[in-house]
Amino acid sequence: MWWDKAVTRYLNYRRDLSYRTKKEYRNDIKYLMNFSKVHDFNEISADTVQDFFESKDLSVSLYNRRVSSLGSFFKHLLSKKLVSENPFVDIKRAKRSTETPQTLNKGELEIVRQSCENKTEQIMIEIFYSTGIRLSELIGVDVSDVDIEHQTIRVLGKRNKERFVPVSDSLMPMIRDYLTWRGKTSNQAFFVTPKRHVRIYESMIARFMQRLRKSFEKRDRKVGISRIRAHLFRHTFATDAIDRGARIRAVQKMMGHSSIATTEEYVHVEEDVRTDHQIAFP
């Protein structure tokens, strides 16, 4: 496409962005270009941008990401004199909902566990739930990132920020069992597919989440959530951790939130991360 080289140069310039974020930004730009059907960046007006956002019913988080990704791209184009104005300059980010994020209750979490078909799925769910790490962080974990002795997992969060998440005592036997089952393979990834032993990937996890929802439907249970997805376990981790006594500063560090305001969505304040994690997930 005519705009591809400009996008590639911009993303190469943005070295502060992770691979996943760059992929998301490229997709955001592609969606705008396909929607507008223009042949020059200058042809994209403020009205075009408004129509673009009104054409789809986006979640607040996706809406805000696109405002950020597309706005920064056009700001870059303006600095390079490739456009005469930034059509995103008056586009405001949407306010976050004050509603508490959706979570799984104890019974629903048990259904999820019973629906796992192999050890990869089992350990994936337990790590999602008891550490609160993001989907991209889980996919990126290597065997060398798992410290059995100190009971931590090293993850790379947004903007490649490194953090070490605690692993509960009860989860350690499952991790050791999984490593034994996984066996020796040249692949450095911690989470590998059961048959081919390649690093797990997003579409595989998406299919897994779809199957989990069908498990609820087969049991004639109403799912009190809009959809089952990996981020649901992150919400459940944060809510359960705070409900069980973990302090909000510790949960902020565990989840890798840059702002405590994000953690406060789960709703109280302060100190040793490992102690709080063990209180919440013994």
Secondary structure, DSSP 8 states (H G I E B T S, - for coil): -TTHHHHHHHHHH-TTS-HHHHHHHHHHHHHHHHHH--SSGGG--HHHHHHHHHTS---HHHHHHHHHHHHHHHHHHHHTTSSSS-TTTT--------S------HHHHHHHHHH--SHHHHHHHHHHHHH---HHHHHH-BGGGEETTTTEEEEE-GGG-EEEEE--TTTHHHHHHHHHHH---S--BSSB-TTT--B--HHHHHHHHHHHHHHHHHTT----SS---HHHHHHHHHHHHHHTT--HHHHHHHHT-SSHHHHGGG------HHHHHHHH--
